[in-house]
Amino acid sequence: MSESNSAERGNRDEEQVPGAKVIAQALKTQGVKYMFGVVGIPVTEIAFAAQELGIRYVGMRNEQAACYAASAVGYLTDRPLLVIGGSCERSQETMGAFQELPQVETCRLYSKFSARPSSIQAIPSIIEKAVRSSIYGRPGACYVDMPADIVDLKVNVSSIKYVECCMPPPVSMADGSAVCMAASVLRNAKQPLIIIGKGAAYARAEEAVWKLVEQCKLPFLPTPMGKGVIPDNHPNCVGAARSRALQFADVIVLFGARLNWILHFGLPPRFRPDVKFIQVDICAEELGNNVRPAVTLLGDINAVTKQLLEQFDRTPWQYPPESKWWKTLREKMKSNEAVTKELASKNSLPMNYFTVFYHVQEQLPKDCFVVSEGANTMDIGRTVLQNYLPRHRLDAGTFGTMGVGLGFAIAAAVVAKDRNPGQRVICVEGDSAFGFSGLEVETICRYNLPIVLLVVNNNGIYQGFNADTWKEMLKFGDATFVAPPLSLLPNAHYEQVMTAFGGNGYFVQTPEELQKCLSQSLADTTKPSLINIMIEPQATRKPQEFHWLTRSNI
C-alpha cells in the first residue's frame, strides 16, 4: 500500500510541461532559428517559450508582413515557411467559438502539408513532418494548427518524445540518357541561351552554373530572383538585350525557371515557334507546362548542372564567342544601354526613374541585399540595380504581391545581423507599395535594424499628379468623384513615418540631394533611414518591344 501511494505521489510530483514549450522545443529541434509573428490569444505563450529556448522572435505589425519575412528567411537559410496558427479549443468546435474556422482544411489548398496535432504528445512528430515536407522536393509552405487548449495544457515531461532533426533533402539526379540528349541538343544550337531562375539560387547551384556558362561560352539571362547567381556584370550576361535574346534563341536551357507569365509562357511572339527548351527542375509537375520541352532533366539543379558539366568535360565544346548570335546580342545590349544612359543623364526636375536608379547604383555596396517592390519601381530597378551575389535580391516575384518589401527587408537584416554584421539591406519601394506594409517601419526601429528604405514617390499607382494639378482637379468636385483611382496624395512626406519612430528621414528632389542623403544613410550603421525621393509624376518605363501580359486599356 505504501509503495503504491509513493508511486502515485511520484507521478503527481513529476515535472509538467505546457504545450507552448513543447511546440517551441520541437521547432528548435528541427533547426528553426527565427520566428516572426503577431501575438494574441492563444499563441502568445508560444512566442515567449521560443525566446526562452534561444529562438529569435521578431514581432511584426501585420500577419502578412510576418509571413513575408518568414518566407524570405526560409529562402536565405534553406528552411522554407512553416506557419503556426492558433485556433479555438477542441471542445468548442462547431459551437461558434471565437474565430472558429476550418483552418487545416483551408490551408491544405495552399500548402504542402496541413495538420493539427491530436495531443501534446503528437506535436514533435507533426512539427518534424511539417519541416521535412517544406524542404523536400520543391520547397513550399506548411501549416500546423494549434488549438488553444493544447497550447495551455500541461503534461508530464516524460510523456513527450522529441523527434530528432529531419535529414537534409535527398539529392536527386537526372536520367543519364536525358543528360546526354540535353548536351547534344545544346551542342547543335545555333543561337543558345541559358535562363537562370530562382530555383538555381535556392539549390545553391551558382558555382556549377557559373562554370557551365564560362566553360561553354554561353550567353545567360537571369530571372528577377535569379539575379546574382552569376554576377550581373559578367560579360556573358545579356540582361540588357532580354527581348532580343528570348525572341531569337533556338535552344534555351531553363535552370529552375518556370515558363509562367514572367517568361510569357514560352510562347510566340516572345519566343520562336520552333525553340527547343531544355528544362531542369526539381518538380516533375513543372516539366512540360505550356510548351513541350525537347529534353527534361528532373532533379536537384546543382547536381544536374554537374552532370551536364561531366558531358562537356568528356567531350569539350564551346559556343563560338565571335558568332553572329553573340554579335547580335552585343549590338542590342549596346543600343539599349545607350538609351538607358541617356534617360539617366537627363537634368530635368523632377527626376525620372532612371536618373534615380543611376545615382543609387553608384553608391550601393556590392554585397548588399537589394529588396524591391512596386510596379515601375521594381521593373525598372531590376534592370539598373546590379546584383553580384546569389540570393541577394528579394522582390515580389511570380505573384507580384505588393506589401512584401518591408517584411523581406526585415528578414534580410535579421539574417545579416547573425551572419555578416555590417552588411547593408537596401529596400526600394514605390510609394503605392510602401503603403501596404508601411507601419513595419516601427518594427525596423524597434529592433534597430539599419535598413535603408528608398521610397520612389510619383504621387500615384503607376502614375500620379503634381500638387498644382491635384489642387485644380479638386475644384471640379469631391475627390471621390474626380480623383483618378491611380492617384495618391501629392508630395506625401513618407520620411516622417521613419522619424516618428526614431530613424533618419530625408525628403529629396534633386540628384545632389539624393547622393548626399544616400551617402549619409549608408555611413550610419546605427539607425535605419528612409529617403523619400520625389520623381516626375508622369514618369514611366522606356517603350517596350513586348508589353507585359497584364495589359490595361488605361
Steps between C-alpha positions, in 0.01 A plus 500: 500500500774740599691421181189570288433830678863597451480428127183706468663791682804463270280524192323807640834662586655436154595814309227632273549676166242716316420453134658836411841381619462169319428691177803725550732210582375301199573798277848546642573129459416538129753780459259795512693814599262782409136567575288789373150572613223704653414362842156463650285234659589214485850524345665755732642227723667334199700817427613529863600133505694537176701792636582304818653228281713742297281535191501858374148645508419808289162652578345650188207740460308290249468125447562534125830678558594233755442228238695696239793531741491133597486390136802715416698356792408154374639585157819641649558217748360188327207476742178587312193648661326318785182673616369434850150626565295499816144369489205452732491235770418155369198468731345813344518392137172548305362712786587838352822541697710817483641529146402140427601401148595172328861614483661164426269437207532856373881496509521159336419665166799732522767304685699180461387369839223610736420328829389537860660289774246283680687535830802670652692175458440516123650848462866400440418257219260744333759780514770270360278394211405861426864612487603195297214550254591866457860430391467169313436515125380838382512717814177648626300619799344266757236569765462367854181583691524536879171492697497730802457216749807318367714815534401545866466137612777348712619139487780302660838568344567127474202456266660719228731336248673750277581399142858570395561757228393378158774403258604744225300466178615207287688608188344355186674482162365499147484193279838448333360459147302825537818682607680369189210613282499847660872539437448395137215748445711780651803412287287531185349835596556791264370762744510357855388671820518408869222631727586494871200493732431521871518120515871513418553754778308289750693188399832678568599416142699818436843338474390230256286731284778761488750232390265375227445852363870580492619160379253493210508879433121524518286815531275503806202691625387507866140515611430763769581268792775328301704820493836457666533123454756621250586870547297740287821657373632170361590542130266214402195662663261622229243655731522827307383315187231294670228531236737425212652200681162347579351564158773348287668228709458158341602296807425618853614325817277580799680460831221518757303753297132442429325579173239714671387856430844644583639308200181544296419130534772412249265585213527707178544783421727535803676177398567322174229246412770234454709582808633195684475518879719293730327510838695437820273491804450328835124477442372241253163674470673811366656319204307558179280781628375714207767375256614147420875497582762337282665347809396484866755461779327423827715540809690729732617791284850505643544125449353504149722791394801300614374209289493729197850622581623140499375467143694807391806391696502168312448663163591868525282748309477877487252723330699734269540838677519679164185345358231705327271432798745646748550799269124558482463484878795731565370759254155497659650526848707797391202684349274430801769609744541823303128573528505430875807719546334785312190475720715491813698806396196728462534807722133593506312516829317319641729203436402189303543138610822447307668806650410381849622144450818612326603703807392224738699237309814714524502473880363152574743263675561194282407260780174672598156341492271677255129471580252646255130530441270722301395520138736718297726532804565127508503441125739783416704449816585140417648610166724768654584381853763228478531181704838334539422222748241221501188535717565871551193620311152466646198632311132438438578206269249288313190615685594870480373535856514855631588543867789253508777761507531596866450143621768376262733782608450419868575133431819582307614739774444243776692233307778745413529600866575136588714405202676815388459801732539821307351363177246750369140445395356742242122492460372677188128575512248668280282742697192285442682181603631668815142558613429127526742436789624847589442463873768230511733802521418486872619139506822602326561773759399283796765242413742770381560340162711743290298452181511773236150552358465682169145607415484601135206738514302589188180587690309201368454144388693477171457876456375792708456877490699794627367722775373775269307260277354331807386834639335600174334162463330527839326818384280281282350309790552254783815286468296181501347610167784683328828352628616220265524163681874490426577821686647543848547816708772712334829556681410272792777515760561128554837577659310630803376146568863407565583805712185441706658177628853633544666426168651736245268653241587696186286676238694539175418661166833526316783262405736691730266461797456131421875440482561682828217333695580151371864546593401608853256208533757243392761649735266479802490137613329586831158601368258421218433767240219584259570717197182633337603563138269723298486420128297623204140382566457399135836320480481153352703223341673534166289365209477120507535277196271249670241608754446310821211258476320694773376752247275794577301736280559794737 
